[in-house]
C-alpha cells in the first residue's frame, strides 16, 4: 500500500513512550508499504543525521518545525467557541497546505493520523474517498473530565467546558472516518459508550500486525 503518515514530534532517537511507538510502527510499516511522511516536530531544528536515519523508511518526507504556543488569548477564546483549546493549539495553515498538496500529488491507499488532533489537517473532501485511520494513545477528553472532577473551582469550570467539546470533536472524527485506533480496551470502551458505530481497533504498544 501507499500510505501517508501524519505525525507530530520526531521519533528518533526512540526514547520511550509515544516516540518509540512511532519509530517501531514506521519500521514495521515500511517493510511492506510505500510510506510518505509529514511530521510537525516540537523539537525545533532537527539534525541532519536524524533526518537521514528516518529517511531510510520513507519515499517522501516533509518536516515542519513547530513550537507550542501557550496563549492566554487562545484559552479565553476556547471558552466561547465550539473548538477545544487543544485543537486550536494544533491548528496550522502550513500543515493543511502541505497535507493537501501531498494528497493531490499522490494516489494514497491509506492515510494514518498519528493523533486524532491531526485529522484537522485533512481536506474535507477526502472523507469516503481515501481510508483514514486516526490513532490515539488515549481519549483526550478523559484528561479534562478528570480535571473537572478533581480540581479547584476555576480549573474545574474550565475543564468541564473543554472535556465536553473535546468529546464531541472525537465523536465527529469517528463518524467521519469510521475507523479508529487506540492502545487499550479501556479506551475503546470509553469511546464506544458514546458512539458504537465506528470500528475501533486496539493495538497495544508493540502490536503492529494491522499493517503487516
C-alpha positions in Angstrom: 0.0 0.0 0.0 0.9 3.6 -0.5 0.5 5.3 2.9 0.6 8.9 4.1 1.7 9.0 7.8 1.0 12.3 9.5 2.6 12.8 12.9 3.9 15.3 15.4 7.2 15.1 17.4 10.3 13.5 15.9 10.6 9.8 16.6 14.4 9.4 16.5 16.1 8.6 18.7 13.3 6.5 20.2 13.5 7.5 23.8 10.3 5.8 25.1 6.6 6.3 25.2 4.8 7.5 22.1 8.1 8.3 20.3 9.3 4.7 20.5 5.8 3.5 19.4 6.0 5.8 16.3 9.5 4.7 15.4 8.7 1.0 15.6 5.4 1.5 13.8 7.2 3.3 11.0 9.9 0.5 10.7 7.2 -2.2 10.6 5.0 -0.4 8.0 8.0 0.3 5.7 8.7 -3.4 5.3 5.6 -4.0 3.2 4.4 -0.5 2.2 5.5 2.7 0.4 5.5 5.3 3.1 5.3 9.1 2.8 5.7 11.2 5.9 4.6 14.7 7.1 5.9 15.4 10.5 5.2 18.5 12.7 8.1 18.3 15.1 8.1 20.0 18.5 11.8 19.6 18.9 12.9 22.6 16.9 15.8 22.2 14.5 16.4 18.5 13.7 20.0 17.5 12.9 20.7 16.1 9.5 21.9 12.7 10.8 18.5 12.2 12.5 16.7 13.2 9.3 18.9 10.8 7.3 18.0 7.9 9.7 14.3 8.4 9.3 14.7 8.9 5.5 15.6 5.2 5.3 11.9 4.3 5.8 10.2 6.9 3.5 9.8 7.5 -0.2 9.0 11.2 0.6 9.1 13.2 3.8 8.3 16.8 5.0 9.4 18.0 8.4 7.8 21.2 9.7 9.1 22.8 12.8 6.7 24.0 15.4 6.7 25.4 19.0 3.7 25.0 21.2 2.1 28.4 21.8 0.6 28.6 25.3 -1.7 31.6 24.6 -3.9 33.0 27.2 -5.9 34.6 24.4 -6.4 31.1 22.9 -7.5 29.8 26.3 -10.1 32.6 26.6 -11.4 32.2 23.1 -11.9 28.4 23.6 -14.5 29.3 26.3 -16.7 31.0 23.8 -16.3 28.7 20.7 -17.1 25.0 20.0 -13.4 24.4 19.2 -11.5 22.9 22.2 -8.3 24.7 23.2 -6.1 21.7 22.4 -7.4 21.6 18.8 -6.7 25.3 18.4 -3.1 24.7 19.6 -2.6 22.1 16.9 -4.1 24.3 14.2 -1.6 25.1 11.3 -2.2 26.5 7.9 1.2 25.3 6.9 0.3 21.7 7.8 -3.0 21.9 6.0 -1.3 23.2 2.8 1.4 20.5 3.0 -1.0 17.7 3.6 -3.4 18.9 0.8 -0.5 19.2 -1.7 0.8 15.7 -0.8 -2.7 14.2 -1.3 -3.1 15.9 -4.7 0.2 14.7 -5.9 -0.1 11.1 -4.7 -2.6 8.3 -5.1 -2.7 7.2 -1.4 -4.3 3.9 -0.4 -4.4 4.9 3.2 -3.8 7.9 5.5 -2.8 7.4 9.1 -3.0 10.3 11.5 -0.8 9.6 14.5 -3.1 11.6 16.7 -6.7 12.4 16.4 -5.9 16.1 16.7 -4.0 15.9 13.4 -7.1 15.0 11.5 -7.9 18.7 11.2 -5.2 19.0 8.6 -7.1 16.7 6.1 -9.2 18.2 3.3 -12.9 17.7 3.9 -13.5 16.2 0.5 -11.4 13.0 1.1 -13.8 11.5 3.5 -15.2 8.4 1.9 -12.6 8.5 -0.9 -9.4 7.6 0.9 -9.4 5.5 4.0 -8.3 7.5 7.0 -7.3 6.0 10.4 -6.9 8.4 13.3 -4.7 7.0 16.1 -4.9 8.0 19.7 -3.0 6.7 22.7 -5.9 7.6 25.0 -9.2 9.5 24.8 -8.2 13.2 25.1 -11.4 14.2 26.7 -10.8 11.9 29.8 -7.9 14.1 31.0 -10.2 17.1 31.1 -13.0 15.2 32.6 -10.9 14.0 35.5 -9.7 17.6 36.0 -13.3 18.8 36.1 -14.0 16.4 38.9 -10.8 16.8 41.0 -9.5 20.4 40.6 -10.3 23.7 42.2 -13.2 25.9 41.1 -11.5 27.8 38.3 -9.7 24.8 36.7 -12.8 22.7 37.3 -15.1 25.1 35.4 -12.7 25.4 32.6 -12.1 21.7 32.3 -15.8 21.0 32.4 -16.3 23.1 29.2 -13.3 21.5 27.5 -14.0 17.8 28.0 -17.5 18.1 26.5 -16.2 20.0 23.5 -13.3 17.5 23.0 -15.6 14.5 23.3 -17.8 16.0 20.6 -14.8 16.5 18.4 -13.6 13.0 18.9 -17.0 11.6 18.1 -17.3 13.7 15.0 -14.0 12.3 13.8 -15.3 8.7 14.4 -18.4 9.5 12.4 -16.4 11.0 9.6 -13.7 8.3 9.1 -15.4 5.2 10.6 -12.2 3.6 11.9 -10.1 4.5 14.9 -7.0 3.1 16.7 -6.4 3.2 20.4 -4.0 1.4 22.7 -6.2 -0.3 25.2 -9.6 -1.9 25.7 -10.4 0.6 28.3 -10.1 3.5 25.9 -12.1 1.6 23.4 -14.9 1.1 25.9 -14.9 4.7 26.9 -15.4 5.9 23.3 -17.9 3.1 22.4 -20.1 4.1 25.3 -20.7 7.4 23.5 -20.6 6.1 19.9 -20.6 2.4 19.0 -20.9 2.5 15.2 -17.2 3.1 14.4 -14.7 0.3 14.1 -12.3 0.9 16.9 -9.1 -1.2 16.8 -7.0 -1.8 19.9 -3.3 -2.0 19.0 -1.1 -2.1 22.1 2.4 -0.7 22.0 4.5 -3.2 20.0 1.5 -4.7 18.3 1.7 -3.7 14.6 0.0 -6.7 12.9 -2.6 -4.4 11.3 0.0 -3.1 8.8 1.9 -6.3 8.0 
